[in-house]
């Protein structure tokens, strides 16, 4: 049954006020689910985000024969006692980028997988070469003829130097190596919090992974993994987004169980835009009506803000930072070198009154502050740009309609409901109902 397309109708100008609990990390939940395929015992994952991408991944596991049951709104049990097919549901696989993570798990568990190229955000080319080279180094045979056909006897440990510190390629290699025969060394491994959580989870089930949190992982393959229970950590990208929502609306917000230990670089960059917050144990408090002002670099030079691999500033926070800069006094250059399509959403902010110059596909110059006004209909191109436009609409005067919100739902748990609890005037409506 086709779902009726929906839109957000937002009337801005109301400061957010109150408290929320941080959702589980989307980018941790998505590799943890395929990891459950590595054992024939039941696994329970707590603090799971109730978002579109997670439900798609659950559907993919079910399409392979795993039993998936939601025990509570944020608790899911996966029992992959039997893998009944190695053909992943092609329609589901095309909807999300992390469908690629089925490769490492399925090659390790049953030695085969047939899957189409992944979907996900349209933010530029996102190569799969690193995944393929790593899996081939472990002994997989991979061919492509419209779909990927992967096959292997038992995988063999190997010394692997990734040609880029790709998060999903690192995770795929970890999944494959966990049950491989012998020792695998992954060099130039990504070390983001979600990669660390995957390693801790697998170790809890009986894997042997050393070097967690570093760029060199050593994995001693084991014969089998047990079941268990694990809690997904806070989504630091969601936390950063809600900090931005409070700041641009002049509101006050307490974010509980926010895992502030993962916010250090976001805090450094946001401070350059004039944003401050307090850490209170596991919580983050954002005070009201901040005097936003962009801090110049030493010598009065224009600040350049760009993403880096962990522990640098996350590329997924660039959209939120750009929106904050439109409300800060001063100018800043944003350089998104990782993805050539991520900055194209800024034309939507310009249509709402922001002073933004798109210099080239990788750089924008933002001059603030500018008063934003509502825009009749704008379309969300991807998860993070969509959230930035929601924040812009909350800060703007008048009404804004945002469409293609299925993109936003992929990454943010019950966004409209939670924003309404903080005082926002936001409604979810079927398109054409108003």
Secondary structure, 3 states (H helix, E strand, C coil): CCCCCEEEEEECCCCCEEEEECCECHHHHHHHHHHHHHCCCCEEEECCCCCHHHHHHHHHHHHCCCEEEEEECCEEEEECCCCCCCECCHHHHCCCHHHHHHHHHHHHHCCEEEEECCCCCCCCCCCCHHHHHHHHHCCCEEEECCEEEEECCCCECCEEECCCCCHHHHHHHHHHHHCCECEEEEECCCCCHHHHHHHHHHHHHCCEEECCCCCEEEEECCCCCCCEEEECCECHHHHHHHHHHHHHCCCEEEEECCCHHHCHHHHHHHHHCCCCCEEECCEEEECCCCCCECCCECCCECEEEECCCCCCCCHHHHHHHHHHHHCCEEEEEEECCCCCCHHHHHHHHHHCCCEEEEEECCEEEEEECCCCECCCCEECCCHHHHHHHHHHHHHCECEEEEECCHHHHCCCCCHHHHHHHCCCEEEEEECCCC
